[in-house]
Amino acid sequence: MPETNRKGLLILNTGDGKGKTTAALGTILRAWGRGMRPCVIQFMKAETGQWGEVKAARKLEIEWHSLGDGFTWTSKDMDETIAKARHAWTVAQEKISSNNYDLILLDEFTYPLQFGWLDTTEVLEWLKEYKPTQLHIIITGRGAPTELMARADLVTEMLLIKHPYDQGINAQPGIEF
C-alpha cells in the first residue's frame, strides 16, 4: 500500500454489548507486536485497579494510565469523579500531541463526553488540530455522541444479545477483568 494511503485512524468501539475495551486491547497487543508504541488511558476505571489487562501491560511494558475512580454509579464524590475525567483528558492531550506514540487508547472516553464533563465539539476540534497525522486513536464506551461517530474513520457497535449477568453469573477474572 502506498504511503499516501496511510492515515492515523480514529476508531470508535461503542454500544451496549460486551467487548469494546477487549477489542481495543487486542489492537493494542497487535500494534505492540508490530513494534509500534501504544499507550492506554482509562478515563473511568479506578487508579487502584489490578485487572488482568493491567498486569499483562506491565509485563509487556505498555504504557498504561488508569485515571478514574470507578464508574459513576459507584462514585462517592461526583465533583472528584468529574475532575479526574478532566485530568485524564489533559494527560491524553499531552500524550496525543507528544508524537511519541503510534496508537493511543482512550478507554471509556465516551462517558465524559456523554455526561457533558467535556465538550464533544471542543474535543473533536482539538484532535483535528493537534493529533499527529499517523497516530491511531481508539475510543471506547457506550453512548458515543453522534458527532464522534460522524468524525470517526471506523465505528463498531457492540450489540448485546445475551450476557451472563442476566443469568445471575458474576463477573469472572480473565473474562470481564
C-alpha positions as CSV (number, residue, x, y, z in Angstrom):
1,M,0.0,0.0,0.0
2,P,1.5,3.4,-1.0
3,E,2.3,5.7,2.0
4,T,-0.1,8.3,0.6
5,N,-3.0,5.9,1.6
6,R,-1.8,5.6,5.2
7,K,-3.5,7.6,7.9
8,G,-3.8,7.6,11.6
9,L,-7.4,6.3,12.2
10,L,-9.9,7.5,14.7
11,I,-11.6,4.2,15.8
12,L,-14.7,4.0,17.9
13,N,-16.0,0.9,19.8
14,T,-19.4,1.7,21.2
15,G,-22.7,0.0,22.0
16,D,-24.3,-1.9,24.9
17,G,-22.6,-5.2,24.2
18,K,-19.5,-6.5,26.0
19,G,-16.2,-6.4,24.2
20,K,-15.4,-2.7,23.5
21,T,-12.3,-2.5,25.6
22,T,-11.4,-6.1,24.9
23,A,-11.4,-5.4,21.2
24,A,-9.3,-2.3,21.7
25,L,-6.8,-4.1,23.8
26,G,-6.5,-6.7,21.1
27,T,-5.5,-3.9,18.7
28,I,-3.0,-2.6,21.3
29,L,-1.5,-6.0,21.6
30,R,-1.3,-6.3,17.8
31,A,0.3,-2.9,17.5
32,W,2.8,-3.8,20.2
33,G,3.7,-7.0,18.4
34,R,4.4,-4.9,15.3
35,G,6.9,-2.7,17.2
36,M,4.5,0.2,17.4
37,R,4.4,2.4,20.5
38,P,1.0,2.1,22.2
39,C,-0.4,3.9,25.2
40,V,-3.6,3.3,27.2
41,I,-5.5,6.0,29.1
42,Q,-8.5,4.8,31.1
43,F,-11.0,7.5,32.0
44,M,-13.4,5.8,34.4
45,K,-11.6,2.7,35.7
46,A,-10.1,3.2,39.2
47,E,-6.4,4.0,39.6
48,T,-6.2,1.1,42.0
49,G,-7.5,-1.5,39.6
50,Q,-5.4,-4.6,39.2
51,W,-7.2,-6.2,36.3
52,G,-5.6,-8.9,34.1
53,E,-5.0,-6.4,31.3
54,V,-3.2,-4.0,33.6
55,K,-0.9,-6.9,34.8
56,A,-0.2,-8.0,31.2
57,A,0.6,-4.4,30.1
58,R,3.1,-4.1,32.9
59,K,4.8,-7.3,31.8
60,L,4.9,-6.1,28.2
61,E,6.0,-2.6,29.3
62,I,3.0,-1.0,27.6
63,E,2.4,2.5,29.0
64,W,-0.9,2.4,31.0
65,H,-2.7,5.2,32.9
66,S,-5.9,4.3,34.9
67,L,-7.0,7.8,36.0
68,G,-10.6,7.4,37.2
69,D,-12.2,6.5,40.5
70,G,-14.7,3.9,39.2
71,F,-17.9,4.2,37.3
72,T,-20.4,7.0,38.1
73,W,-22.9,4.7,39.8
74,T,-20.2,3.9,42.4
75,S,-18.9,7.4,42.9
76,K,-18.9,8.8,46.4
77,D,-18.0,12.3,45.1
78,M,-19.2,13.3,41.7
79,D,-17.1,16.5,41.7
80,E,-13.9,14.4,42.2
81,T,-15.1,11.9,39.5
82,I,-15.6,14.8,37.0
83,A,-12.2,16.3,38.0
84,K,-10.5,13.0,37.4
85,A,-12.0,12.6,34.0
86,R,-11.0,16.1,33.0
87,H,-7.4,15.4,34.3
88,A,-7.4,12.3,32.2
89,W,-8.2,14.4,29.1
90,T,-5.3,16.7,30.0
91,V,-3.0,13.6,30.2
92,A,-4.5,12.4,26.9
93,Q,-3.8,15.7,25.2
94,E,-0.2,15.6,26.4
95,K,0.3,12.0,25.1
96,I,-1.5,12.7,21.8
97,S,0.4,15.9,20.9
98,S,3.8,14.4,22.0
99,N,4.2,12.4,18.8
100,N,5.7,9.6,21.0
101,Y,3.1,7.0,20.2
102,D,1.6,5.2,17.2
103,L,-1.6,4.1,18.9
104,I,-3.4,5.6,21.9
105,L,-6.5,4.0,23.5
106,L,-8.9,6.4,25.3
107,D,-10.8,3.8,27.2
108,E,-14.3,4.7,28.4
109,F,-13.9,8.2,26.9
110,T,-17.4,8.3,25.6
111,Y,-18.7,8.8,29.2
112,P,-17.1,12.2,29.9
113,L,-18.5,13.3,26.5
114,Q,-21.9,11.8,27.0
115,F,-22.2,13.3,30.5
116,G,-21.1,16.8,29.4
117,W,-18.0,16.8,31.5
118,L,-16.1,17.5,28.3
119,D,-17.5,19.3,25.3
120,T,-17.5,16.9,22.3
121,T,-17.2,19.6,19.7
122,E,-14.1,21.1,21.5
123,V,-12.5,17.7,21.9
124,L,-13.0,16.9,18.2
125,E,-11.7,20.3,17.1
126,W,-8.6,19.8,19.4
127,L,-8.0,16.4,17.8
128,K,-8.3,17.9,14.3
129,E,-5.7,20.5,15.2
130,Y,-3.2,18.5,17.4
131,K,-3.4,14.8,16.6
132,P,-0.3,13.8,14.6
133,T,-1.3,12.6,11.1
134,Q,-0.1,9.0,11.6
135,L,-1.4,8.5,15.1
136,H,-4.2,6.0,15.6
137,I,-6.7,6.7,18.4
138,I,-9.2,4.2,19.7
139,I,-12.1,5.4,21.8
140,T,-14.3,3.1,23.7
141,G,-17.6,3.3,25.7
142,R,-21.3,3.2,25.5
143,G,-23.5,6.1,24.2
144,A,-21.0,7.7,21.8
145,P,-22.1,11.1,20.7
146,T,-23.3,11.3,17.1
147,E,-20.6,14.0,16.3
148,L,-17.9,11.5,17.4
149,M,-19.5,8.7,15.3
150,A,-19.6,11.0,12.3
151,R,-15.9,12.0,12.7
152,A,-14.5,8.5,13.3
153,D,-13.0,6.6,10.5
154,L,-14.1,3.2,11.9
155,V,-17.2,2.7,14.1
156,T,-18.1,-0.7,15.6
157,E,-21.2,-1.1,17.7
158,M,-21.2,-4.0,20.1
159,L,-24.7,-5.4,20.3
160,L,-25.9,-7.1,23.4
161,I,-27.6,-10.3,22.6
162,K,-27.1,-12.3,25.8
163,H,-24.9,-11.7,28.9
164,P,-24.1,-13.9,31.9
165,Y,-25.1,-11.1,34.3
166,D,-28.7,-11.7,33.1
167,Q,-28.4,-15.3,34.3
168,G,-27.1,-14.2,37.7
169,I,-23.4,-15.1,36.9
170,N,-21.0,-12.6,38.3
171,A,-18.0,-11.1,36.5
172,Q,-15.1,-13.5,36.3
173,P,-11.4,-13.0,36.4
174,G,-9.8,-13.4,33.0
175,I,-13.1,-12.8,31.2
176,E,-14.5,-9.5,32.5
177,F,-11.5,-8.2,34.3
